[in-house]
Amino acid sequence: MVYLDRILKACESVGIATRTIDVPGEDAVSQERELGAAILRLNEDPEVAGIIVQLPLPAGVPLRTVVDAIDPMKDIDGLHPLNAGLLRLGYEGFVPATAHAAMEMLKRSGIAVEGADAVVIGRSPVVGMPVAFMLTMANATVTVCHSKTRDLADKTRTADIVVVAAGRPGLVAGGMLKPGAVVIDVGINLVDGHVVGDVDFASARDVAGAITPVPGGIGPLTNALLLAHLIRAAQRQTGGASGGSR
Ligand code: NAP
């Protein structure tokens, strides 16, 4: 709900009409059916330019069948296999807004990505893998870490850029970083009623050359880029522009 409220407010602030659909269903089978049917109705609705599915899905509802149902032209968070494939091949399409935000943060901050050693912690299709692909396309040398990675600190300590998207508060602390490293904290975790990232900001800020805070870092940029994707989707559907999300 943290994401959804902020996305709805961001849309409202720029005059974009939104529709929130709570999908009914008593069990995973009926929820999957209802969710699929709702997405198909939105695909066919000419007044709807973009669709996002709020994750995580209810237990037992497979992500695959849900994202497959979204019209790739309305898939503004880049989850449909067509858009994921376009990203993988380096072609233009819709990319996940959070991954786009991580790259945009580096770009707008003047961080040199080409030739940099980058570590991405997390390999989800929504954040970790798209970021890893985009960093690779931008000529970084990328190591992807995950829950089975042995000695995470050994990997992060040599990285020029560390992107953390694990959903584990305090996973990365200052002692795990190379002095001057750039740290992008994608994590959003609720701890004792407070939103925190995956990085221990207090220790990391003294070592890092640049670091994104949580809240206030990647989250707001993600929402802004989601709206930019939506506008591009609307333009493409009305023949106003041919570009994708990058
Ligand atoms: P996810 O699907 O749960 O994936 C988490 C990834 O982290 C997995 O690849 C997992 O490894 C890895 N991981 C978990 N524990 C680890 C550990 N101890 N060491 C190393 N890797 C570990 O989560 P997600 O959807 O990618 O989201 C990640 C975080 O980003 C969450 O906090 C989420 O709330 C946040 N998020 C933020 C935004 C935003 O706009 N800022 C948007 C989306 C998500 P395995 O693959 O081995 O399980």
py3Dmol code that shows the C-alpha trace and the ligand (Angstrom):
import py3Dmol

protein = """\
ATOM      1  CA  MET A   1       0.000   0.000   0.000  1.00  0.00           C
ATOM      2  CA  VAL A   2       2.979   2.313   0.526  1.00  0.00           C
ATOM      3  CA  TYR A   3       3.673   2.265  -3.220  1.00  0.00           C
ATOM      4  CA  LEU A   4       0.089   2.454  -4.366  1.00  0.00           C
ATOM      5  CA  ASP A   5      -0.847   5.486  -2.254  1.00  0.00           C
ATOM      6  CA  ARG A   6       2.172   7.376  -3.511  1.00  0.00           C
ATOM      7  CA  ILE A   7       1.524   6.481  -7.135  1.00  0.00           C
ATOM      8  CA  LEU A   8      -2.108   7.578  -6.857  1.00  0.00           C
ATOM      9  CA  LYS A   9      -1.077  10.878  -5.239  1.00  0.00           C
ATOM     10  CA  ALA A  10       1.566  11.466  -7.918  1.00  0.00           C
ATOM     11  CA  CYS A  11      -1.056  10.930 -10.643  1.00  0.00           C
ATOM     12  CA  GLU A  12      -3.508  13.238  -8.915  1.00  0.00           C
ATOM     13  CA  SER A  13      -0.876  15.951  -8.564  1.00  0.00           C
ATOM     14  CA  VAL A  14      -0.448  16.157 -12.351  1.00  0.00           C
ATOM     15  CA  GLY A  15      -4.079  15.591 -13.314  1.00  0.00           C
ATOM     16  CA  ILE A  16      -3.891  11.965 -14.447  1.00  0.00           C
ATOM     17  CA  ALA A  17      -7.101  10.047 -13.751  1.00  0.00           C
ATOM     18  CA  THR A  18      -6.626   6.702 -11.993  1.00  0.00           C
ATOM     19  CA  ARG A  19      -8.764   3.684 -11.356  1.00  0.00           C
ATOM     20  CA  THR A  20      -7.986   1.206  -8.591  1.00  0.00           C
ATOM     21  CA  ILE A  21      -9.473  -2.234  -8.987  1.00  0.00           C
ATOM     22  CA  ASP A  22      -9.600  -4.517  -5.976  1.00  0.00           C
ATOM     23  CA  VAL A  23      -9.958  -8.007  -7.317  1.00  0.00           C
ATOM     24  CA  PRO A  24     -12.404 -10.181  -5.411  1.00  0.00           C
ATOM     25  CA  GLY A  25     -12.079 -13.920  -4.967  1.00  0.00           C
ATOM     26  CA  GLU A  26     -12.219 -16.415  -2.165  1.00  0.00           C
ATOM     27  CA  ASP A  27      -9.237 -18.506  -3.180  1.00  0.00           C
ATOM     28  CA  ALA A  28      -6.208 -18.302  -5.442  1.00  0.00           C
ATOM     29  CA  VAL A  29      -8.039 -19.918  -8.381  1.00  0.00           C
ATOM     30  CA  SER A  30     -10.912 -17.430  -8.352  1.00  0.00           C
ATOM     31  CA  GLN A  31      -8.539 -14.506  -7.675  1.00  0.00           C
ATOM     32  CA  GLU A  32      -6.410 -15.490 -10.667  1.00  0.00           C
ATOM     33  CA  ARG A  33      -9.518 -15.745 -12.856  1.00  0.00           C
ATOM     34  CA  GLU A  34     -10.915 -12.385 -11.663  1.00  0.00           C
ATOM     35  CA  LEU A  35      -7.568 -10.646 -11.995  1.00  0.00           C
ATOM     36  CA  GLY A  36      -7.120 -11.973 -15.543  1.00  0.00           C
ATOM     37  CA  ALA A  37     -10.629 -10.854 -16.495  1.00  0.00           C
ATOM     38  CA  ALA A  38     -10.086  -7.389 -14.986  1.00  0.00           C
ATOM     39  CA  ILE A  39      -6.835  -6.956 -16.916  1.00  0.00           C
ATOM     40  CA  LEU A  40      -8.488  -8.009 -20.182  1.00  0.00           C
ATOM     41  CA  ARG A  41     -11.234  -5.419 -19.646  1.00  0.00           C
ATOM     42  CA  LEU A  42      -8.587  -2.732 -19.047  1.00  0.00           C
ATOM     43  CA  ASN A  43      -6.671  -3.830 -22.150  1.00  0.00           C
ATOM     44  CA  GLU A  44      -9.757  -3.225 -24.249  1.00  0.00           C
ATOM     45  CA  ASP A  45     -10.753   0.062 -22.624  1.00  0.00           C
ATOM     46  CA  PRO A  46      -9.615   2.948 -24.884  1.00  0.00           C
ATOM     47  CA  GLU A  47      -9.724   5.321 -21.922  1.00  0.00           C
ATOM     48  CA  VAL A  48      -6.997   3.325 -20.147  1.00  0.00           C
ATOM     49  CA  ALA A  49      -3.450   4.085 -21.343  1.00  0.00           C
ATOM     50  CA  GLY A  50      -1.477   2.145 -18.743  1.00  0.00           C
ATOM     51  CA  ILE A  51      -1.899  -0.753 -16.332  1.00  0.00           C
ATOM     52  CA  ILE A  52       0.145  -1.675 -13.269  1.00  0.00           C
ATOM     53  CA  VAL A  53      -0.406  -4.747 -11.148  1.00  0.00           C
ATOM     54  CA  GLN A  54       0.312  -4.151  -7.494  1.00  0.00           C
ATOM     55  CA  LEU A  55       2.798  -6.733  -6.196  1.00  0.00           C
ATOM     56  CA  PRO A  56       3.120  -8.994  -4.327  1.00  0.00           C
ATOM     57  CA  LEU A  57       0.190 -11.006  -5.617  1.00  0.00           C
ATOM     58  CA  PRO A  58      -1.965 -12.990  -3.195  1.00  0.00           C
ATOM     59  CA  ALA A  59      -0.398 -16.329  -2.253  1.00  0.00           C
ATOM     60  CA  GLY A  60      -0.978 -18.938  -4.943  1.00  0.00           C
ATOM     61  CA  VAL A  61      -1.700 -16.504  -7.783  1.00  0.00           C
ATOM     62  CA  PRO A  62       1.092 -16.982 -10.345  1.00  0.00           C
ATOM     63  CA  LEU A  63       2.839 -13.813 -11.520  1.00  0.00           C
ATOM     64  CA  ARG A  64       3.330 -15.339 -14.962  1.00  0.00           C
ATOM     65  CA  THR A  65      -0.339 -15.678 -15.871  1.00  0.00           C
ATOM     66  CA  VAL A  66      -1.072 -12.187 -14.584  1.00  0.00           C
ATOM     67  CA  VAL A  67       1.697 -10.365 -16.435  1.00  0.00           C
ATOM     68  CA  ASP A  68       1.019 -12.379 -19.597  1.00  0.00           C
ATOM     69  CA  ALA A  69      -2.494 -10.921 -19.617  1.00  0.00           C
ATOM     70  CA  ILE A  70      -1.359  -7.269 -19.737  1.00  0.00           C
ATOM     71  CA  ASP A  71      -1.337  -5.646 -23.181  1.00  0.00           C
ATOM     72  CA  PRO A  72       2.416  -4.963 -23.747  1.00  0.00           C
ATOM     73  CA  MET A  73       1.503  -1.485 -25.059  1.00  0.00           C
ATOM     74  CA  LYS A  74      -0.141  -0.673 -21.695  1.00  0.00           C
ATOM     75  CA  ASP A  75       2.488  -2.452 -19.592  1.00  0.00           C
ATOM     76  CA  ILE A  76       4.030   0.726 -18.143  1.00  0.00           C
ATOM     77  CA  ASP A  77       5.960  -1.147 -15.445  1.00  0.00           C
ATOM     78  CA  GLY A  78       7.638  -3.433 -17.976  1.00  0.00           C
ATOM     79  CA  LEU A  79       6.601  -6.823 -16.592  1.00  0.00           C
ATOM     80  CA  HIS A  80       5.166  -8.469 -19.714  1.00  0.00           C
ATOM     81  CA  PRO A  81       7.510 -11.081 -21.241  1.00  0.00           C
ATOM     82  CA  LEU A  82       7.641  -9.065 -24.492  1.00  0.00           C
ATOM     83  CA  ASN A  83       8.969  -5.999 -22.681  1.00  0.00           C
ATOM     84  CA  ALA A  84      11.304  -8.111 -20.532  1.00  0.00           C
ATOM     85  CA  GLY A  85      12.625  -9.713 -23.734  1.00  0.00           C
ATOM     86  CA  LEU A  86      13.097  -6.347 -25.454  1.00  0.00           C
ATOM     87  CA  LEU A  87      15.139  -5.176 -22.466  1.00  0.00           C
ATOM     88  CA  ARG A  88      17.213  -8.347 -22.500  1.00  0.00           C
ATOM     89  CA  LEU A  89      17.963  -7.855 -26.204  1.00  0.00           C
ATOM     90  CA  GLY A  90      18.733  -4.160 -25.765  1.00  0.00           C
ATOM     91  CA  TYR A  91      15.735  -2.937 -27.780  1.00  0.00           C
ATOM     92  CA  GLU A  92      13.342  -0.200 -26.810  1.00  0.00           C
ATOM     93  CA  GLY A  93      10.307  -1.160 -24.747  1.00  0.00           C
ATOM     94  CA  PHE A  94       8.798  -0.534 -21.339  1.00  0.00           C
ATOM     95  CA  VAL A  95      11.226  -1.255 -18.494  1.00  0.00           C
ATOM     96  CA  PRO A  96      10.323  -1.649 -14.817  1.00  0.00           C
ATOM     97  CA  ALA A  97      10.100   1.858 -13.377  1.00  0.00           C
ATOM     98  CA  THR A  98      12.248   1.070 -10.323  1.00  0.00           C
ATOM     99  CA  ALA A  99      15.100  -0.263 -12.439  1.00  0.00           C
ATOM    100  CA  HIS A 100      14.756   2.756 -14.704  1.00  0.00           C
ATOM    101  CA  ALA A 101      14.912   5.002 -11.612  1.00  0.00           C
ATOM    102  CA  ALA A 102      18.170   3.407 -10.438  1.00  0.00           C
ATOM    103  CA  MET A 103      19.751   4.092 -13.839  1.00  0.00           C
ATOM    104  CA  GLU A 104      18.300   7.580 -14.068  1.00  0.00           C
ATOM    105  CA  MET A 105      19.629   8.394 -10.583  1.00  0.00           C
ATOM    106  CA  LEU A 106      23.149   7.476 -11.723  1.00  0.00           C
ATOM    107  CA  LYS A 107      22.767   9.478 -14.926  1.00  0.00           C
ATOM    108  CA  ARG A 108      21.337  12.611 -13.335  1.00  0.00           C
ATOM    109  CA  SER A 109      24.001  12.478 -10.599  1.00  0.00           C
ATOM    110  CA  GLY A 110      26.785  12.397 -13.187  1.00  0.00           C
ATOM    111  CA  ILE A 111      28.067   8.987 -12.045  1.00  0.00           C
ATOM    112  CA  ALA A 112      30.268   7.269 -14.640  1.00  0.00           C
ATOM    113  CA  VAL A 113      28.820   3.823 -15.327  1.00  0.00           C
ATOM    114  CA  GLU A 114      30.964   2.818 -18.296  1.00  0.00           C
ATOM    115  CA  GLY A 115      33.776   0.556 -17.134  1.00  0.00           C
ATOM    116  CA  ALA A 116      32.567   0.599 -13.516  1.00  0.00           C
ATOM    117  CA  ASP A 117      32.429  -2.570 -11.424  1.00  0.00           C
ATOM    118  CA  ALA A 118      28.822  -2.873 -10.252  1.00  0.00           C
ATOM    119  CA  VAL A 119      27.213  -5.248  -7.778  1.00  0.00           C
ATOM    120  CA  VAL A 120      23.451  -5.747  -7.838  1.00  0.00           C
ATOM    121  CA  ILE A 121      22.012  -7.464  -4.774  1.00  0.00           C
ATOM    122  CA  GLY A 122      18.712  -9.103  -5.739  1.00  0.00           C
ATOM    123  CA  ARG A 123      17.706 -10.915  -8.928  1.00  0.00           C
ATOM    124  CA  SER A 124      13.952 -10.428  -9.107  1.00  0.00           C
ATOM    125  CA  PRO A 125      12.339  -9.832 -12.517  1.00  0.00           C
ATOM    126  CA  VAL A 126      10.972  -6.551 -11.189  1.00  0.00           C
ATOM    127  CA  VAL A 127      14.144  -4.906  -9.899  1.00  0.00           C
ATOM    128  CA  GLY A 128      17.412  -6.848  -9.650  1.00  0.00           C
ATOM    129  CA  MET A 129      17.629  -8.445 -13.103  1.00  0.00           C
ATOM    130  CA  PRO A 130      16.425  -5.399 -15.072  1.00  0.00           C
ATOM    131  CA  VAL A 131      18.947  -3.198 -13.243  1.00  0.00           C
ATOM    132  CA  ALA A 132      21.683  -5.727 -13.968  1.00  0.00           C
ATOM    133  CA  PHE A 133      20.765  -5.785 -17.676  1.00  0.00           C
ATOM    134  CA  MET A 134      20.614  -1.991 -17.884  1.00  0.00           C
ATOM    135  CA  LEU A 135      23.973  -1.570 -16.137  1.00  0.00           C
ATOM    136  CA  THR A 136      25.472  -4.127 -18.521  1.00  0.00           C
ATOM    137  CA  MET A 137      24.040  -2.260 -21.518  1.00  0.00           C
ATOM    138  CA  ALA A 138      25.602   0.911 -20.075  1.00  0.00           C
ATOM    139  CA  ASN A 139      28.986  -0.877 -20.142  1.00  0.00           C
ATOM    140  CA  ALA A 140      29.405  -1.628 -16.433  1.00  0.00           C
ATOM    141  CA  THR A 141      30.828  -5.004 -15.393  1.00  0.00           C
ATOM    142  CA  VAL A 142      28.063  -6.490 -13.292  1.00  0.00           C
ATOM    143  CA  THR A 143      27.962  -9.098 -10.539  1.00  0.00           C
ATOM    144  CA  VAL A 144      24.482 -10.210  -9.482  1.00  0.00           C
ATOM    145  CA  CYS A 145      24.174 -11.390  -5.873  1.00  0.00           C
ATOM    146  CA  HIS A 146      21.270 -13.200  -4.236  1.00  0.00           C
ATOM    147  CA  SER A 147      20.335 -15.155  -1.140  1.00  0.00           C
ATOM    148  CA  LYS A 148      22.712 -17.994  -1.989  1.00  0.00           C
ATOM    149  CA  THR A 149      25.708 -15.737  -2.613  1.00  0.00           C
ATOM    150  CA  ARG A 150      28.639 -16.701  -0.407  1.00  0.00           C
ATOM    151  CA  ASP A 151      30.350 -13.812   1.367  1.00  0.00           C
ATOM    152  CA  LEU A 152      28.338 -10.849   0.103  1.00  0.00           C
ATOM    153  CA  ALA A 153      30.813  -8.371   1.615  1.00  0.00           C
ATOM    154  CA  ASP A 154      33.583  -9.883  -0.486  1.00  0.00           C
ATOM    155  CA  LYS A 155      31.611  -8.896  -3.594  1.00  0.00           C
ATOM    156  CA  THR A 156      30.476  -5.448  -2.450  1.00  0.00           C
ATOM    157  CA  ARG A 157      33.891  -4.344  -1.157  1.00  0.00           C
ATOM    158  CA  THR A 158      35.360  -4.129  -4.638  1.00  0.00           C
ATOM    159  CA  ALA A 159      32.357  -2.481  -6.313  1.00  0.00           C
ATOM    160  CA  ASP A 160      32.265   1.081  -7.610  1.00  0.00           C
ATOM    161  CA  ILE A 161      28.450   0.939  -7.733  1.00  0.00           C
ATOM    162  CA  VAL A 162      26.273  -1.119  -5.377  1.00  0.00           C
ATOM    163  CA  VAL A 163      22.548  -1.461  -6.073  1.00  0.00           C
ATOM    164  CA  VAL A 164      20.681  -3.112  -3.217  1.00  0.00           C
ATOM    165  CA  ALA A 165      17.230  -4.585  -3.917  1.00  0.00           C
ATOM    166  CA  ALA A 166      16.762  -7.456  -1.487  1.00  0.00           C
ATOM    167  CA  GLY A 167      14.037  -6.336   0.909  1.00  0.00           C
ATOM    168  CA  ARG A 168      16.343  -6.996   3.891  1.00  0.00           C
ATOM    169  CA  PRO A 169      16.817  -4.021   6.213  1.00  0.00           C
ATOM    170  CA  GLY A 170      20.453  -3.458   7.242  1.00  0.00           C
ATOM    171  CA  LEU A 171      21.790  -5.986   4.704  1.00  0.00           C
ATOM    172  CA  VAL A 172      24.595  -3.664   3.602  1.00  0.00           C
ATOM    173  CA  ALA A 173      26.614  -1.650   6.121  1.00  0.00           C
ATOM    174  CA  GLY A 174      29.477   0.806   5.697  1.00  0.00           C
ATOM    175  CA  GLY A 175      32.130  -1.824   6.417  1.00  0.00           C
ATOM    176  CA  MET A 176      31.040  -3.751   3.324  1.00  0.00           C
ATOM    177  CA  LEU A 177      31.724  -0.853   0.954  1.00  0.00           C
ATOM    178  CA  LYS A 178      34.725   0.428  -0.924  1.00  0.00           C
ATOM    179  CA  PRO A 179      35.444   4.032   0.090  1.00  0.00           C
ATOM    180  CA  GLY A 180      33.790   6.361  -2.419  1.00  0.00           C
ATOM    181  CA  ALA A 181      31.392   3.702  -3.753  1.00  0.00           C
ATOM    182  CA  VAL A 182      28.027   4.827  -5.117  1.00  0.00           C
ATOM    183  CA  VAL A 183      25.149   3.146  -3.283  1.00  0.00           C
ATOM    184  CA  ILE A 184      21.626   2.914  -4.683  1.00  0.00           C
ATOM    185  CA  ASP A 185      19.246   1.616  -2.029  1.00  0.00           C
ATOM    186  CA  VAL A 186      16.065   0.290  -3.648  1.00  0.00           C
ATOM    187  CA  GLY A 187      14.770  -1.510  -0.563  1.00  0.00           C
ATOM    188  CA  ILE A 188      11.546  -0.427   1.086  1.00  0.00           C
ATOM    189  CA  ASN A 189      10.900  -2.083   4.440  1.00  0.00           C
ATOM    190  CA  LEU A 190       8.581  -1.236   7.288  1.00  0.00           C
ATOM    191  CA  VAL A 191      10.449  -1.554  10.595  1.00  0.00           C
ATOM    192  CA  ASP A 192       8.724  -0.488  13.813  1.00  0.00           C
ATOM    193  CA  GLY A 193       6.381   1.712  11.798  1.00  0.00           C
ATOM    194  CA  HIS A 194       9.239   3.407   9.904  1.00  0.00           C
ATOM    195  CA  VAL A 195      10.135   3.016   6.234  1.00  0.00           C
ATOM    196  CA  VAL A 196      13.790   2.008   5.876  1.00  0.00           C
ATOM    197  CA  GLY A 197      15.929   0.702   3.035  1.00  0.00           C
ATOM    198  CA  ASP A 198      18.235  -2.302   2.763  1.00  0.00           C
ATOM    199  CA  VAL A 199      21.328  -0.258   3.582  1.00  0.00           C
ATOM    200  CA  ASP A 200      22.405   0.839   7.044  1.00  0.00           C
ATOM    201  CA  PHE A 201      22.460   4.503   6.063  1.00  0.00           C
ATOM    202  CA  ALA A 202      24.229   5.722   9.220  1.00  0.00           C
ATOM    203  CA  SER A 203      27.360   3.628   8.655  1.00  0.00           C
ATOM    204  CA  ALA A 204      27.252   3.614   4.837  1.00  0.00           C
ATOM    205  CA  ARG A 205      27.065   7.387   4.363  1.00  0.00           C
ATOM    206  CA  ASP A 206      30.522   7.845   5.916  1.00  0.00           C
ATOM    207  CA  VAL A 207      32.121   5.445   3.437  1.00  0.00           C
ATOM    208  CA  ALA A 208      30.072   5.990   0.282  1.00  0.00           C
ATOM    209  CA  GLY A 209      30.859   8.717  -2.229  1.00  0.00           C
ATOM    210  CA  ALA A 210      27.135   9.044  -2.914  1.00  0.00           C
ATOM    211  CA  ILE A 211      24.129   7.235  -1.474  1.00  0.00           C
ATOM    212  CA  THR A 212      20.356   7.357  -1.955  1.00  0.00           C
ATOM    213  CA  PRO A 213      18.289   7.703   1.233  1.00  0.00           C
ATOM    214  CA  VAL A 214      15.136   5.747   2.077  1.00  0.00           C
ATOM    215  CA  PRO A 215      12.607   7.238   2.094  1.00  0.00           C
ATOM    216  CA  GLY A 216      13.175  10.003  -0.441  1.00  0.00           C
ATOM    217  CA  GLY A 217      15.638   8.415  -2.882  1.00  0.00           C
ATOM    218  CA  ILE A 218      14.620   5.908  -5.536  1.00  0.00           C
ATOM    219  CA  GLY A 219      10.926   5.785  -4.538  1.00  0.00           C
ATOM    220  CA  PRO A 220       9.852   9.279  -5.698  1.00  0.00           C
ATOM    221  CA  LEU A 221      11.889   8.981  -8.903  1.00  0.00           C
ATOM    222  CA  THR A 222      10.254   5.609  -9.596  1.00  0.00           C
ATOM    223  CA  ASN A 223       6.824   7.195  -9.335  1.00  0.00           C
ATOM    224  CA  ALA A 224       7.817  10.094 -11.576  1.00  0.00           C
ATOM    225  CA  LEU A 225       9.166   7.697 -14.210  1.00  0.00           C
ATOM    226  CA  LEU A 226       6.048   5.557 -14.017  1.00  0.00           C
ATOM    227  CA  LEU A 227       4.070   8.638 -14.998  1.00  0.00           C
ATOM    228  CA  ALA A 228       6.529   9.355 -17.808  1.00  0.00           C
ATOM    229  CA  HIS A 229       6.028   5.769 -19.056  1.00  0.00           C
ATOM    230  CA  LEU A 230       2.267   6.304 -18.890  1.00  0.00           C
ATOM    231  CA  ILE A 231       2.459   9.445 -21.002  1.00  0.00           C
ATOM    232  CA  ARG A 232       4.587   7.628 -23.580  1.00  0.00           C
ATOM    233  CA  ALA A 233       2.097   4.757 -23.606  1.00  0.00           C
ATOM    234  CA  ALA A 234      -0.760   7.204 -24.238  1.00  0.00           C
ATOM    235  CA  GLN A 235       1.221   8.883 -27.023  1.00  0.00           C
ATOM    236  CA  ARG A 236       2.009   5.553 -28.665  1.00  0.00           C
ATOM    237  CA  GLN A 237      -1.609   4.426 -28.487  1.00  0.00           C
ATOM    238  CA  THR A 238      -2.820   7.639 -30.060  1.00  0.00           C
ATOM    239  CA  GLY A 239      -0.034   7.715 -32.633  1.00  0.00           C
ATOM    240  CA  GLY A 240       1.606  10.703 -30.955  1.00  0.00           C
ATOM    241  CA  ALA A 241       5.059   9.139 -30.496  1.00  0.00           C
ATOM    242  CA  SER A 242       6.788   5.878 -31.297  1.00  0.00           C
ATOM    243  CA  GLY A 243       9.264   5.649 -28.389  1.00  0.00           C
ATOM    244  CA  GLY A 244       9.289   3.190 -25.492  1.00  0.00           C
ATOM    245  CA  SER A 245      10.221   3.861 -21.895  1.00  0.00           C
ATOM    246  CA  ARG A 246      13.890   4.482 -22.589  1.00  0.00           C
TER     247      ARG A 246
END
"""
ligand_1 = """\
48
NAP
P 12.001 -9.961 -4.143
O 11.246 -10.400 -5.349
O 11.660 -10.516 -2.803
O 13.536 -10.294 -4.452
C 14.507 -10.111 -3.459
C 15.851 -10.526 -3.998
O 16.820 -10.316 -2.969
C 15.931 -12.007 -4.380
O 16.651 -12.145 -5.584
C 16.670 -12.651 -3.213
O 17.473 -13.736 -3.564
C 17.568 -11.491 -2.768
N 17.929 -11.610 -1.362
C 17.094 -11.824 -0.308
N 17.812 -11.908 0.837
C 19.104 -11.758 0.485
C 20.317 -11.764 1.221
N 20.357 -11.963 2.549
N 21.475 -11.586 0.553
C 21.473 -11.382 -0.786
N 20.351 -11.364 -1.544
C 19.188 -11.553 -0.900
O 11.969 -8.386 -3.979
P 11.845 -7.219 -5.106
O 10.465 -7.132 -5.600
O 12.973 -7.339 -6.063
O 12.089 -5.946 -4.183
C 13.321 -5.768 -3.491
C 13.192 -4.579 -2.562
O 12.934 -3.424 -3.346
C 12.026 -4.684 -1.570
O 12.395 -4.044 -0.369
C 10.923 -3.902 -2.239
O 9.999 -3.381 -1.313
C 11.734 -2.810 -2.895
N 11.080 -2.184 -4.046
C 11.182 -0.850 -4.125
C 10.609 -0.181 -5.171
C 10.768 1.320 -5.260
O 10.055 1.966 -6.003
N 11.731 1.899 -4.537
C 9.899 -0.904 -6.153
C 9.860 -2.290 -6.085
C 10.472 -2.920 -5.011
P 16.865 -15.114 -4.152
O 16.571 -14.824 -5.598
O 17.963 -16.106 -3.980
O 15.638 -15.416 -3.347
"""
view = py3Dmol.view(width=600, height=400)
view.addModel(protein, "pdb")
view.setStyle({"model": 0}, {"cartoon": {"style": "trace"}})
view.addModel(ligand_1, "xyz")
view.setStyle({"model": 1}, {"stick": {}})
view.zoomTo()
view.show()
